[in-house]
Amino acid sequence: MSRYRYKPSKPVALLGAVVGAAVLVFGVVGMLSGDAADDGLGIAFLVLWCAAGVCVIGFNLWAAFAEKGSLATFSRVEEDDPAR
C-alpha cells in the first residue's frame, strides 16, 4: 500500500491564516460591540469563536511552514488486493 501526503502551497495556507485572522478579529469586535456580550451564552459563543479562529490560524501556519505539515494523508489500495 502506498501513502501520499497532500500539502497546500504556502500561499494558499498563508491566505487561509490571514482569512482566519480576519474572521477572528471581525467576529470578536462585532460580538463585543453588540448585546451578545452581556449574557452568558454570548460569552460562551465568543470563547468558542476565538478557539476556532486560533485553531484555523494555527493549522494553516503549520501546513505552510512545517516540513511534514499536511492537511490529509491519502492511501492507495492496489488493484489486486484480496482484502477489498
HTML snippet that shows the backbone in 3Dmol.js (N, CA, C, O; Angstrom):
<script src="https://3Dmol.org/build/3Dmol-min.js"></script>
<div id="view" style="width:600px;height:400px;position:relative"></div>
<script>
const pdb = `
ATOM      1  N   MET A   1       0.843  -1.170   0.000  1.00  0.00           N
ATOM      2  CA  MET A   1       0.000   0.000   0.000  1.00  0.00           C
ATOM      3  C   MET A   1       0.894   1.240   0.000  1.00  0.00           C
ATOM      4  O   MET A   1       1.837   1.340   0.785  1.00  0.00           O
ATOM      5  N   SER A   2       0.591   2.156  -0.869  1.00  0.00           N
ATOM      6  CA  SER A   2       1.343   3.399  -0.964  1.00  0.00           C
ATOM      7  C   SER A   2       0.649   4.483  -0.172  1.00  0.00           C
ATOM      8  O   SER A   2      -0.576   4.495  -0.058  1.00  0.00           O
ATOM      9  N   ARG A   3       1.429   5.387   0.371  1.00  0.00           N
ATOM     10  CA  ARG A   3       0.876   6.523   1.113  1.00  0.00           C
ATOM     11  C   ARG A   3       1.325   7.803   0.443  1.00  0.00           C
ATOM     12  O   ARG A   3       2.460   7.918  -0.020  1.00  0.00           O
ATOM     13  N   TYR A   4       0.424   8.757   0.401  1.00  0.00           N
ATOM     14  CA  TYR A   4       0.722  10.050  -0.203  1.00  0.00           C
ATOM     15  C   TYR A   4       0.348  11.142   0.783  1.00  0.00           C
ATOM     16  O   TYR A   4      -0.597  10.994   1.558  1.00  0.00           O
ATOM     17  N   ARG A   5       1.082  12.224   0.752  1.00  0.00           N
ATOM     18  CA  ARG A   5       0.745  13.384   1.569  1.00  0.00           C
ATOM     19  C   ARG A   5       0.277  14.503   0.652  1.00  0.00           C
ATOM     20  O   ARG A   5       0.843  14.740  -0.416  1.00  0.00           O
ATOM     21  N   TYR A   6      -0.761  15.176   1.095  1.00  0.00           N
ATOM     22  CA  TYR A   6      -1.263  16.351   0.391  1.00  0.00           C
ATOM     23  C   TYR A   6      -0.907  17.566   1.215  1.00  0.00           C
ATOM     24  O   TYR A   6      -1.247  17.636   2.396  1.00  0.00           O
ATOM     25  N   LYS A   7      -0.244  18.501   0.624  1.00  0.00           N
ATOM     26  CA  LYS A   7       0.122  19.734   1.317  1.00  0.00           C
ATOM     27  C   LYS A   7      -0.212  20.910   0.413  1.00  0.00           C
ATOM     28  O   LYS A   7       0.195  20.922  -0.749  1.00  0.00           O
ATOM     29  N   PRO A   8      -0.942  21.897   0.917  1.00  0.00           N
ATOM     30  CA  PRO A   8      -1.253  23.048   0.075  1.00  0.00           C
ATOM     31  C   PRO A   8       0.006  23.882  -0.153  1.00  0.00           C
ATOM     32  O   PRO A   8       0.987  23.774   0.583  1.00  0.00           O
ATOM     33  N   SER A   9      -0.046  24.700  -1.171  1.00  0.00           N
ATOM     34  CA  SER A   9       1.080  25.585  -1.392  1.00  0.00           C
ATOM     35  C   SER A   9       1.146  26.595  -0.248  1.00  0.00           C
ATOM     36  O   SER A   9       0.142  26.870   0.409  1.00  0.00           O
ATOM     37  N   LYS A  10       2.317  27.131  -0.024  1.00  0.00           N
ATOM     38  CA  LYS A  10       2.477  28.108   1.057  1.00  0.00           C
ATOM     39  C   LYS A  10       1.552  29.314   0.899  1.00  0.00           C
ATOM     40  O   LYS A  10       0.974  29.760   1.889  1.00  0.00           O
ATOM     41  N   PRO A  11       1.390  29.860  -0.316  1.00  0.00           N
ATOM     42  CA  PRO A  11       0.471  30.994  -0.437  1.00  0.00           C
ATOM     43  C   PRO A  11      -0.967  30.649  -0.045  1.00  0.00           C
ATOM     44  O   PRO A  11      -1.653  31.471   0.562  1.00  0.00           O
ATOM     45  N   VAL A  12      -1.427  29.451  -0.384  1.00  0.00           N
ATOM     46  CA  VAL A  12      -2.790  29.062  -0.030  1.00  0.00           C
ATOM     47  C   VAL A  12      -2.929  28.933   1.487  1.00  0.00           C
ATOM     48  O   VAL A  12      -3.907  29.409   2.062  1.00  0.00           O
ATOM     49  N   ALA A  13      -1.960  28.295   2.132  1.00  0.00           N
ATOM     50  CA  ALA A  13      -2.011  28.143   3.584  1.00  0.00           C
ATOM     51  C   ALA A  13      -1.904  29.500   4.280  1.00  0.00           C
ATOM     52  O   ALA A  13      -2.600  29.743   5.266  1.00  0.00           O
ATOM     53  N   LEU A  14      -1.048  30.377   3.781  1.00  0.00           N
ATOM     54  CA  LEU A  14      -0.937  31.714   4.370  1.00  0.00           C
ATOM     55  C   LEU A  14      -2.219  32.513   4.173  1.00  0.00           C
ATOM     56  O   LEU A  14      -2.635  33.248   5.069  1.00  0.00           O
ATOM     57  N   LEU A  15      -2.847  32.376   3.009  1.00  0.00           N
ATOM     58  CA  LEU A  15      -4.125  33.047   2.780  1.00  0.00           C
ATOM     59  C   LEU A  15      -5.170  32.524   3.764  1.00  0.00           C
ATOM     60  O   LEU A  15      -5.965  33.303   4.289  1.00  0.00           O
ATOM     61  N   GLY A  16      -5.179  31.228   4.017  1.00  0.00           N
ATOM     62  CA  GLY A  16      -6.103  30.672   4.997  1.00  0.00           C
ATOM     63  C   GLY A  16      -5.865  31.242   6.382  1.00  0.00           C
ATOM     64  O   GLY A  16      -6.817  31.516   7.113  1.00  0.00           O
ATOM     65  N   ALA A  17      -4.597  31.424   6.750  1.00  0.00           N
ATOM     66  CA  ALA A  17      -4.274  32.000   8.053  1.00  0.00           C
ATOM     67  C   ALA A  17      -4.717  33.462   8.134  1.00  0.00           C
ATOM     68  O   ALA A  17      -5.234  33.892   9.165  1.00  0.00           O
ATOM     69  N   VAL A  18      -4.522  34.219   7.074  1.00  0.00           N
ATOM     70  CA  VAL A  18      -4.922  35.632   7.056  1.00  0.00           C
ATOM     71  C   VAL A  18      -6.444  35.751   7.115  1.00  0.00           C
ATOM     72  O   VAL A  18      -6.975  36.583   7.852  1.00  0.00           O
ATOM     73  N   VAL A  19      -7.140  34.929   6.348  1.00  0.00           N
ATOM     74  CA  VAL A  19      -8.605  34.954   6.379  1.00  0.00           C
ATOM     75  C   VAL A  19      -9.106  34.538   7.763  1.00  0.00           C
ATOM     76  O   VAL A  19     -10.054  35.127   8.283  1.00  0.00           O
ATOM     77  N   GLY A  20      -8.474  33.528   8.358  1.00  0.00           N
ATOM     78  CA  GLY A  20      -8.852  33.123   9.712  1.00  0.00           C
ATOM     79  C   GLY A  20      -8.646  34.239  10.716  1.00  0.00           C
ATOM     80  O   GLY A  20      -9.475  34.432  11.605  1.00  0.00           O
ATOM     81  N   ALA A  21      -7.561  34.972  10.589  1.00  0.00           N
ATOM     82  CA  ALA A  21      -7.312  36.097  11.496  1.00  0.00           C
ATOM     83  C   ALA A  21      -8.353  37.193  11.296  1.00  0.00           C
ATOM     84  O   ALA A  21      -8.819  37.789  12.267  1.00  0.00           O
ATOM     85  N   ALA A  22      -8.720  37.464  10.048  1.00  0.00           N
ATOM     86  CA  ALA A  22      -9.730  38.493   9.783  1.00  0.00           C
ATOM     87  C   ALA A  22     -11.085  38.090  10.358  1.00  0.00           C
ATOM     88  O   ALA A  22     -11.781  38.913  10.952  1.00  0.00           O
ATOM     89  N   VAL A  23     -11.454  36.836  10.181  1.00  0.00           N
ATOM     90  CA  VAL A  23     -12.725  36.345  10.734  1.00  0.00           C
ATOM     91  C   VAL A  23     -12.705  36.444  12.251  1.00  0.00           C
ATOM     92  O   VAL A  23     -13.697  36.830  12.868  1.00  0.00           O
ATOM     93  N   LEU A  24     -11.574  36.094  12.847  1.00  0.00           N
ATOM     94  CA  LEU A  24     -11.440  36.158  14.295  1.00  0.00           C
ATOM     95  C   LEU A  24     -11.588  37.601  14.791  1.00  0.00           C
ATOM     96  O   LEU A  24     -12.337  37.854  15.734  1.00  0.00           O
ATOM     97  N   VAL A  25     -10.894  38.528  14.174  1.00  0.00           N
ATOM     98  CA  VAL A  25     -10.931  39.929  14.611  1.00  0.00           C
ATOM     99  C   VAL A  25     -12.320  40.532  14.407  1.00  0.00           C
ATOM    100  O   VAL A  25     -12.869  41.147  15.320  1.00  0.00           O
ATOM    101  N   PHE A  26     -12.889  40.358  13.215  1.00  0.00           N
ATOM    102  CA  PHE A  26     -14.207  40.936  12.965  1.00  0.00           C
ATOM    103  C   PHE A  26     -15.276  40.303  13.843  1.00  0.00           C
ATOM    104  O   PHE A  26     -16.197  40.992  14.283  1.00  0.00           O
ATOM    105  N   GLY A  27     -15.172  39.011  14.104  1.00  0.00           N
ATOM    106  CA  GLY A  27     -16.133  38.349  14.984  1.00  0.00           C
ATOM    107  C   GLY A  27     -16.049  38.852  16.407  1.00  0.00           C
ATOM    108  O   GLY A  27     -17.074  39.120  17.034  1.00  0.00           O
ATOM    109  N   VAL A  28     -14.838  38.982  16.925  1.00  0.00           N
ATOM    110  CA  VAL A  28     -14.660  39.461  18.302  1.00  0.00           C
ATOM    111  C   VAL A  28     -15.141  40.900  18.428  1.00  0.00           C
ATOM    112  O   VAL A  28     -15.862  41.230  19.369  1.00  0.00           O
ATOM    113  N   VAL A  29     -14.754  41.757  17.496  1.00  0.00           N
ATOM    114  CA  VAL A  29     -15.180  43.158  17.550  1.00  0.00           C
ATOM    115  C   VAL A  29     -16.700  43.259  17.432  1.00  0.00           C
ATOM    116  O   VAL A  29     -17.331  44.026  18.160  1.00  0.00           O
ATOM    117  N   GLY A  30     -17.284  42.492  16.523  1.00  0.00           N
ATOM    118  CA  GLY A  30     -18.734  42.532  16.345  1.00  0.00           C
ATOM    119  C   GLY A  30     -19.489  42.024  17.560  1.00  0.00           C
ATOM    120  O   GLY A  30     -20.523  42.582  17.927  1.00  0.00           O
ATOM    121  N   MET A  31     -18.980  40.966  18.189  1.00  0.00           N
ATOM    122  CA  MET A  31     -19.668  40.410  19.353  1.00  0.00           C
ATOM    123  C   MET A  31     -19.496  41.281  20.592  1.00  0.00           C
ATOM    124  O   MET A  31     -20.419  41.390  21.399  1.00  0.00           O
ATOM    125  N   LEU A  32     -18.349  41.892  20.751  1.00  0.00           N
ATOM    126  CA  LEU A  32     -18.131  42.729  21.926  1.00  0.00           C
ATOM    127  C   LEU A  32     -18.873  44.057  21.837  1.00  0.00           C
ATOM    128  O   LEU A  32     -19.216  44.649  22.860  1.00  0.00           O
ATOM    129  N   SER A  33     -19.121  44.524  20.622  1.00  0.00           N
ATOM    130  CA  SER A  33     -19.818  45.803  20.477  1.00  0.00           C
ATOM    131  C   SER A  33     -21.336  45.646  20.535  1.00  0.00           C
ATOM    132  O   SER A  33     -22.048  46.639  20.684  1.00  0.00           O
ATOM    133  N   GLY A  34     -21.841  44.428  20.422  1.00  0.00           N
ATOM    134  CA  GLY A  34     -23.285  44.195  20.448  1.00  0.00           C
ATOM    135  C   GLY A  34     -23.773  43.793  21.828  1.00  0.00           C
ATOM    136  O   GLY A  34     -23.024  43.841  22.804  1.00  0.00           O
ATOM    137  N   ASP A  35     -25.024  43.400  21.897  1.00  0.00           N
ATOM    138  CA  ASP A  35     -25.638  42.996  23.158  1.00  0.00           C
ATOM    139  C   ASP A  35     -25.288  41.569  23.547  1.00  0.00           C
ATOM    140  O   ASP A  35     -25.583  41.154  24.668  1.00  0.00           O
ATOM    141  N   ALA A  36     -24.671  40.814  22.661  1.00  0.00           N
ATOM    142  CA  ALA A  36     -24.391  39.402  22.943  1.00  0.00           C
ATOM    143  C   ALA A  36     -23.373  39.232  24.065  1.00  0.00           C
ATOM    144  O   ALA A  36     -23.338  38.187  24.716  1.00  0.00           O
ATOM    145  N   ALA A  37     -22.556  40.235  24.294  1.00  0.00           N
ATOM    146  CA  ALA A  37     -21.530  40.115  25.332  1.00  0.00           C
ATOM    147  C   ALA A  37     -22.109  40.257  26.734  1.00  0.00           C
ATOM    148  O   ALA A  37     -21.402  40.011  27.711  1.00  0.00           O
ATOM    149  N   ASP A  38     -23.372  40.648  26.859  1.00  0.00           N
ATOM    150  CA  ASP A  38     -23.967  40.884  28.167  1.00  0.00           C
ATOM    151  C   ASP A  38     -24.456  39.621  28.858  1.00  0.00           C
ATOM    152  O   ASP A  38     -24.561  39.593  30.084  1.00  0.00           O
ATOM    153  N   ASP A  39     -24.757  38.575  28.095  1.00  0.00           N
ATOM    154  CA  ASP A  39     -25.270  37.362  28.731  1.00  0.00           C
ATOM    155  C   ASP A  39     -24.236  36.235  28.664  1.00  0.00           C
ATOM    156  O   ASP A  39     -23.245  36.327  27.938  1.00  0.00           O
ATOM    157  N   GLY A  40     -24.479  35.190  29.418  1.00  0.00           N
ATOM    158  CA  GLY A  40     -23.535  34.072  29.492  1.00  0.00           C
ATOM    159  C   GLY A  40     -23.412  33.313  28.193  1.00  0.00           C
ATOM    160  O   GLY A  40     -22.326  32.837  27.861  1.00  0.00           O
ATOM    161  N   LEU A  41     -24.499  33.185  27.447  1.00  0.00           N
ATOM    162  CA  LEU A  41     -24.458  32.466  26.184  1.00  0.00           C
ATOM    163  C   LEU A  41     -23.598  33.208  25.165  1.00  0.00           C
ATOM    164  O   LEU A  41     -22.870  32.585  24.393  1.00  0.00           O
ATOM    165  N   GLY A  42     -23.681  34.526  25.161  1.00  0.00           N
ATOM    166  CA  GLY A  42     -22.856  35.317  24.254  1.00  0.00           C
ATOM    167  C   GLY A  42     -21.381  35.182  24.557  1.00  0.00           C
ATOM    168  O   GLY A  42     -20.564  35.104  23.639  1.00  0.00           O
ATOM    169  N   ILE A  43     -21.026  35.155  25.839  1.00  0.00           N
ATOM    170  CA  ILE A  43     -19.622  34.978  26.238  1.00  0.00           C
ATOM    171  C   ILE A  43     -19.138  33.582  25.856  1.00  0.00           C
ATOM    172  O   ILE A  43     -18.013  33.423  25.381  1.00  0.00           O
ATOM    173  N   ALA A  44     -19.981  32.573  26.060  1.00  0.00           N
ATOM    174  CA  ALA A  44     -19.607  31.202  25.703  1.00  0.00           C
ATOM    175  C   ALA A  44     -19.360  31.079  24.202  1.00  0.00           C
ATOM    176  O   ALA A  44     -18.405  30.428  23.777  1.00  0.00           O
ATOM    177  N   PHE A  45     -20.230  31.712  23.393  1.00  0.00           N
ATOM    178  CA  PHE A  45     -20.031  31.667  21.948  1.00  0.00           C
ATOM    179  C   PHE A  45     -18.772  32.427  21.547  1.00  0.00           C
ATOM    180  O   PHE A  45     -18.061  32.003  20.636  1.00  0.00           O
ATOM    181  N   LEU A  46     -18.492  33.526  22.206  1.00  0.00           N
ATOM    182  CA  LEU A  46     -17.283  34.292  21.919  1.00  0.00           C
ATOM    183  C   LEU A  46     -16.038  33.467  22.208  1.00  0.00           C
ATOM    184  O   LEU A  46     -15.081  33.501  21.435  1.00  0.00           O
ATOM    185  N   VAL A  47     -16.039  32.726  23.313  1.00  0.00           N
ATOM    186  CA  VAL A  47     -14.907  31.854  23.638  1.00  0.00           C
ATOM    187  C   VAL A  47     -14.756  30.763  22.581  1.00  0.00           C
ATOM    188  O   VAL A  47     -13.642  30.479  22.141  1.00  0.00           O
ATOM    189  N   LEU A  48     -15.863  30.151  22.172  1.00  0.00           N
ATOM    190  CA  LEU A  48     -15.826  29.123  21.129  1.00  0.00           C
ATOM    191  C   LEU A  48     -15.336  29.709  19.812  1.00  0.00           C
ATOM    192  O   LEU A  48     -14.545  29.080  19.110  1.00  0.00           O
ATOM    193  N   TRP A  49     -15.796  30.895  19.475  1.00  0.00           N
ATOM    194  CA  TRP A  49     -15.380  31.578  18.244  1.00  0.00           C
ATOM    195  C   TRP A  49     -13.866  31.825  18.256  1.00  0.00           C
ATOM    196  O   TRP A  49     -13.189  31.586  17.256  1.00  0.00           O
ATOM    197  N   CYS A  50     -13.343  32.298  19.376  1.00  0.00           N
ATOM    198  CA  CYS A  50     -11.905  32.564  19.496  1.00  0.00           C
ATOM    199  C   CYS A  50     -11.093  31.268  19.396  1.00  0.00           C
ATOM    200  O   CYS A  50     -10.057  31.233  18.733  1.00  0.00           O
ATOM    201  N   ALA A  51     -11.561  30.216  20.048  1.00  0.00           N
ATOM    202  CA  ALA A  51     -10.853  28.934  19.991  1.00  0.00           C
ATOM    203  C   ALA A  51     -10.821  28.398  18.560  1.00  0.00           C
ATOM    204  O   ALA A  51      -9.785  27.911  18.105  1.00  0.00           O
ATOM    205  N   ALA A  52     -11.939  28.483  17.851  1.00  0.00           N
ATOM    206  CA  ALA A  52     -11.988  28.019  16.466  1.00  0.00           C
ATOM    207  C   ALA A  52     -11.072  28.863  15.577  1.00  0.00           C
ATOM    208  O   ALA A  52     -10.370  28.327  14.719  1.00  0.00           O
ATOM    209  N   GLY A  53     -11.080  30.170  15.780  1.00  0.00           N
ATOM    210  CA  GLY A  53     -10.211  31.043  14.982  1.00  0.00           C
ATOM    211  C   GLY A  53      -8.745  30.761  15.205  1.00  0.00           C
ATOM    212  O   GLY A  53      -7.968  30.731  14.250  1.00  0.00           O
ATOM    213  N   VAL A  54      -8.350  30.553  16.449  1.00  0.00           N
ATOM    214  CA  VAL A  54      -6.952  30.242  16.751  1.00  0.00           C
ATOM    215  C   VAL A  54      -6.563  28.897  16.126  1.00  0.00           C
ATOM    216  O   VAL A  54      -5.450  28.749  15.623  1.00  0.00           O
ATOM    217  N   CYS A  55      -7.473  27.919  16.154  1.00  0.00           N
ATOM    218  CA  CYS A  55      -7.186  26.619  15.539  1.00  0.00           C
ATOM    219  C   CYS A  55      -7.012  26.736  14.030  1.00  0.00           C
ATOM    220  O   CYS A  55      -6.101  26.131  13.465  1.00  0.00           O
ATOM    221  N   VAL A  56      -7.873  27.506  13.371  1.00  0.00           N
ATOM    222  CA  VAL A  56      -7.766  27.693  11.918  1.00  0.00           C
ATOM    223  C   VAL A  56      -6.438  28.358  11.570  1.00  0.00           C
ATOM    224  O   VAL A  56      -5.743  27.920  10.653  1.00  0.00           O
ATOM    225  N   ILE A  57      -6.090  29.396  12.286  1.00  0.00           N
ATOM    226  CA  ILE A  57      -4.835  30.104  12.027  1.00  0.00           C
ATOM    227  C   ILE A  57      -3.641  29.193  12.274  1.00  0.00           C
ATOM    228  O   ILE A  57      -2.737  29.104  11.444  1.00  0.00           O
ATOM    229  N   GLY A  58      -3.640  28.521  13.413  1.00  0.00           N
ATOM    230  CA  GLY A  58      -2.520  27.630  13.742  1.00  0.00           C
ATOM    231  C   GLY A  58      -2.371  26.489  12.761  1.00  0.00           C
ATOM    232  O   GLY A  58      -1.253  26.163  12.362  1.00  0.00           O
ATOM    233  N   PHE A  59      -3.479  25.872  12.360  1.00  0.00           N
ATOM    234  CA  PHE A  59      -3.428  24.758  11.430  1.00  0.00           C
ATOM    235  C   PHE A  59      -2.882  25.189  10.079  1.00  0.00           C
ATOM    236  O   PHE A  59      -2.084  24.474   9.473  1.00  0.00           O
ATOM    237  N   ASN A  60      -3.306  26.349   9.605  1.00  0.00           N
ATOM    238  CA  ASN A  60      -2.809  26.833   8.316  1.00  0.00           C
ATOM    239  C   ASN A  60      -1.337  27.217   8.384  1.00  0.00           C
ATOM    240  O   ASN A  60      -0.590  26.963   7.438  1.00  0.00           O
ATOM    241  N   LEU A  61      -0.912  27.820   9.475  1.00  0.00           N
ATOM    242  CA  LEU A  61       0.511  28.159   9.606  1.00  0.00           C
ATOM    243  C   LEU A  61       1.360  26.899   9.719  1.00  0.00           C
ATOM    244  O   LEU A  61       2.465  26.847   9.179  1.00  0.00           O
ATOM    245  N   TRP A  62       0.853  25.883  10.417  1.00  0.00           N
ATOM    246  CA  TRP A  62       1.566  24.608  10.495  1.00  0.00           C
ATOM    247  C   TRP A  62       1.702  23.984   9.107  1.00  0.00           C
ATOM    248  O   TRP A  62       2.774  23.500   8.745  1.00  0.00           O
ATOM    249  N   ALA A  63       0.606  23.995   8.323  1.00  0.00           N
ATOM    250  CA  ALA A  63       0.643  23.421   6.981  1.00  0.00           C
ATOM    251  C   ALA A  63       1.593  24.200   6.073  1.00  0.00           C
ATOM    252  O   ALA A  63       2.202  23.624   5.172  1.00  0.00           O
ATOM    253  N   ALA A  64       1.721  25.507   6.309  1.00  0.00           N
ATOM    254  CA  ALA A  64       2.572  26.325   5.448  1.00  0.00           C
ATOM    255  C   ALA A  64       4.053  26.164   5.770  1.00  0.00           C
ATOM    256  O   ALA A  64       4.880  26.170   4.858  1.00  0.00           O
ATOM    257  N   PHE A  65       4.407  26.020   7.040  1.00  0.00           N
ATOM    258  CA  PHE A  65       5.814  26.097   7.407  1.00  0.00           C
ATOM    259  C   PHE A  65       6.424  24.811   7.944  1.00  0.00           C
ATOM    260  O   PHE A  65       7.649  24.696   7.965  1.00  0.00           O
ATOM    261  N   ALA A  66       5.634  23.843   8.375  1.00  0.00           N
ATOM    262  CA  ALA A  66       6.204  22.608   8.889  1.00  0.00           C
ATOM    263  C   ALA A  66       6.714  21.759   7.735  1.00  0.00           C
ATOM    264  O   ALA A  66       6.095  21.703   6.672  1.00  0.00           O
ATOM    265  N   GLU A  67       7.828  21.110   7.949  1.00  0.00           N
ATOM    266  CA  GLU A  67       8.407  20.293   6.887  1.00  0.00           C
ATOM    267  C   GLU A  67       7.498  19.122   6.533  1.00  0.00           C
ATOM    268  O   GLU A  67       7.378  18.759   5.363  1.00  0.00           O
ATOM    269  N   LYS A  68       6.862  18.535   7.538  1.00  0.00           N
ATOM    270  CA  LYS A  68       5.952  17.419   7.289  1.00  0.00           C
ATOM    271  C   LYS A  68       4.497  17.821   7.480  1.00  0.00           C
ATOM    272  O   LYS A  68       3.633  16.964   7.667  1.00  0.00           O
ATOM    273  N   GLY A  69       4.228  19.097   7.434  1.00  0.00           N
ATOM    274  CA  GLY A  69       2.848  19.557   7.589  1.00  0.00           C
ATOM    275  C   GLY A  69       2.014  19.170   6.382  1.00  0.00           C
ATOM    276  O   GLY A  69       2.444  19.337   5.241  1.00  0.00           O
ATOM    277  N   SER A  70       0.842  18.663   6.632  1.00  0.00           N
ATOM    278  CA  SER A  70      -0.060  18.304   5.541  1.00  0.00           C
ATOM    279  C   SER A  70      -1.480  18.398   6.051  1.00  0.00           C
ATOM    280  O   SER A  70      -1.716  18.409   7.259  1.00  0.00           O
ATOM    281  N   LEU A  71      -2.415  18.465   5.142  1.00  0.00           N
ATOM    282  CA  LEU A  71      -3.817  18.547   5.516  1.00  0.00           C
ATOM    283  C   LEU A  71      -4.486  17.186   5.517  1.00  0.00           C
ATOM    284  O   LEU A  71      -5.505  17.007   6.184  1.00  0.00           O
ATOM    285  N   ALA A  72      -3.943  16.224   4.790  1.00  0.00           N
ATOM    286  CA  ALA A  72      -4.535  14.890   4.749  1.00  0.00           C
ATOM    287  C   ALA A  72      -3.497  13.899   4.266  1.00  0.00           C
ATOM    288  O   ALA A  72      -2.540  14.271   3.587  1.00  0.00           O
ATOM    289  N   THR A  73      -3.681  12.664   4.610  1.00  0.00           N
ATOM    290  CA  THR A  73      -2.851  11.585   4.102  1.00  0.00           C
ATOM    291  C   THR A  73      -3.763  10.648   3.328  1.00  0.00           C
ATOM    292  O   THR A  73      -4.768  10.174   3.859  1.00  0.00           O
ATOM    293  N   PHE A  74      -3.422  10.385   2.096  1.00  0.00           N
ATOM    294  CA  PHE A  74      -4.230   9.538   1.241  1.00  0.00           C
ATOM    295  C   PHE A  74      -3.534   8.195   1.084  1.00  0.00           C
ATOM    296  O   PHE A  74      -2.312   8.143   0.944  1.00  0.00           O
ATOM    297  N   SER A  75      -4.289   7.124   1.104  1.00  0.00           N
ATOM    298  CA  SER A  75      -3.746   5.787   0.894  1.00  0.00           C
ATOM    299  C   SER A  75      -4.249   5.249  -0.439  1.00  0.00           C
ATOM    300  O   SER A  75      -5.408   5.437  -0.810  1.00  0.00           O
ATOM    301  N   ARG A  76      -3.361   4.583  -1.139  1.00  0.00           N
ATOM    302  CA  ARG A  76      -3.737   3.985  -2.421  1.00  0.00           C
ATOM    303  C   ARG A  76      -3.801   2.485  -2.221  1.00  0.00           C
ATOM    304  O   ARG A  76      -2.842   1.884  -1.737  1.00  0.00           O
ATOM    305  N   VAL A  77      -4.920   1.871  -2.588  1.00  0.00           N
ATOM    306  CA  VAL A  77      -5.093   0.440  -2.463  1.00  0.00           C
ATOM    307  C   VAL A  77      -4.782  -0.179  -3.814  1.00  0.00           C
ATOM    308  O   VAL A  77      -5.254   0.290  -4.849  1.00  0.00           O
ATOM    309  N   GLU A  78      -3.986  -1.234  -3.793  1.00  0.00           N
ATOM    310  CA  GLU A  78      -3.610  -1.924  -5.051  1.00  0.00           C
ATOM    311  C   GLU A  78      -4.851  -2.552  -5.685  1.00  0.00           C
ATOM    312  O   GLU A  78      -5.800  -2.906  -4.985  1.00  0.00           O
ATOM    313  N   GLU A  79      -4.840  -2.689  -7.021  1.00  0.00           N
ATOM    314  CA  GLU A  79      -5.966  -3.242  -7.765  1.00  0.00           C
ATOM    315  C   GLU A  79      -6.271  -4.690  -7.385  1.00  0.00           C
ATOM    316  O   GLU A  79      -7.442  -5.058  -7.284  1.00  0.00           O
ATOM    317  N   ASP A  80      -5.261  -5.509  -7.175  1.00  0.00           N
ATOM    318  CA  ASP A  80      -5.459  -6.932  -6.916  1.00  0.00           C
ATOM    319  C   ASP A  80      -5.407  -7.268  -5.428  1.00  0.00           C
ATOM    320  O   ASP A  80      -5.034  -8.380  -5.056  1.00  0.00           O
ATOM    321  N   ASP A  81      -5.773  -6.327  -4.589  1.00  0.00           N
ATOM    322  CA  ASP A  81      -5.776  -6.542  -3.147  1.00  0.00           C
ATOM    323  C   ASP A  81      -6.958  -7.431  -2.762  1.00  0.00           C
ATOM    324  O   ASP A  81      -8.102  -7.020  -2.959  1.00  0.00           O
ATOM    325  N   PRO A  82      -6.730  -8.650  -2.213  1.00  0.00           N
ATOM    326  CA  PRO A  82      -7.831  -9.546  -1.892  1.00  0.00           C
ATOM    327  C   PRO A  82      -8.682  -9.068  -0.691  1.00  0.00           C
ATOM    328  O   PRO A  82      -9.772  -9.595  -0.469  1.00  0.00           O
ATOM    329  N   ALA A  83      -8.207  -8.101   0.065  1.00  0.00           N
ATOM    330  CA  ALA A  83      -8.948  -7.602   1.221  1.00  0.00           C
ATOM    331  C   ALA A  83     -10.144  -6.754   0.805  1.00  0.00           C
ATOM    332  O   ALA A  83     -11.030  -6.500   1.621  1.00  0.00           O
ATOM    333  N   ARG A  84     -10.185  -6.319  -0.428  1.00  0.00           N
ATOM    334  CA  ARG A  84     -11.291  -5.472  -0.901  1.00  0.00           C
ATOM    335  C   ARG A  84     -12.489  -6.252  -1.159  1.00  0.00           C
ATOM    336  O   ARG A  84     -13.512  -5.698  -1.562  1.00  0.00           O
TER     337      ARG A  84
END
`;
const viewer = $3Dmol.createViewer("view");
viewer.addModel(pdb, "pdb");
viewer.setStyle({}, {cartoon: {color: "spectrum"}});
viewer.zoomTo();
viewer.render();
</script>
